Amino acid sequence: MICPSCGYEYKDGIKVCPDCGAGLEHIKETEPESKPAGVMDKNDLVSAGLFDDLAEFEVLKKYLEEEKIFYHTVDHTPSKESMRGHAHLARFPVSYELFVEEKRIADAKQLIDDIREAQVDISDMRWQETEPDPDIETAELCQVETDLEASVMRDILMQEGIYSFARNNTLPFTNVIMSFFNRKGKVTIIVNKEDLEKAQKIIKEL
């Protein structure tokens, strides 16, 4: 038993706290409140698949909400061992798993198929694109050694609303860096020039 006045721990039967003198006759040990069941405690959730494209995943979630399909997501973050040499990126997810109610799994998978087949245009959300808009002035942000590191950085920038794309600096089907781009890494991250300063601050914080 615990005295509510001073926190002194006492045995059953004691009527006055020996530490602060507070009366204990009417004090009853309160039972810990039961915590509400978490989302993943629901036994009717099933996996609808893994996604490594955050832009596609965000679009899918909007459609799930419109269709009133209950969902839960789990971020899969790589271990530091698997990110050897880039451990500072290990806290960022590389894939996302979607869970939905079993009774709506067919509807969810149909939405996934529809989105992928339609190749949903998400450029208005300023997500990553494979090629820059020729009418937008761009600037090189940084260079990295691996496609994985480039993907993670672009995901981080995307979450901040910054347009970006990656340029591969290696010759096709080889790991040889083209001499023209031979600076620091195999992949160059490029952003809108107007976003360059903001993007540089984000990268420095990694």
FENTA-V204786 format. One record per helix or strand of 2 or more residues. SS is the DSSP state (@ for helix, = for strand). FROM is the first residue (numbers start at 1). LEN is the number of residues. If there is no record, write none. Layout:
ss=<SS & SS>
from=<FROM & FROM>
len=<LEN & LEN>
//
This chain:
ss=<@ & = & @ & = & @ & = & @ & @ & = & @ & = & @ & = & @>
from=<39 & 45 & 54 & 71 & 87 & 93 & 102 & 123 & 138 & 147 & 164 & 179 & 187 & 193>
len=<3 & 7 & 13 & 7 & 3 & 9 & 17 & 3 & 7 & 13 & 5 & 3 & 6 & 12>
//
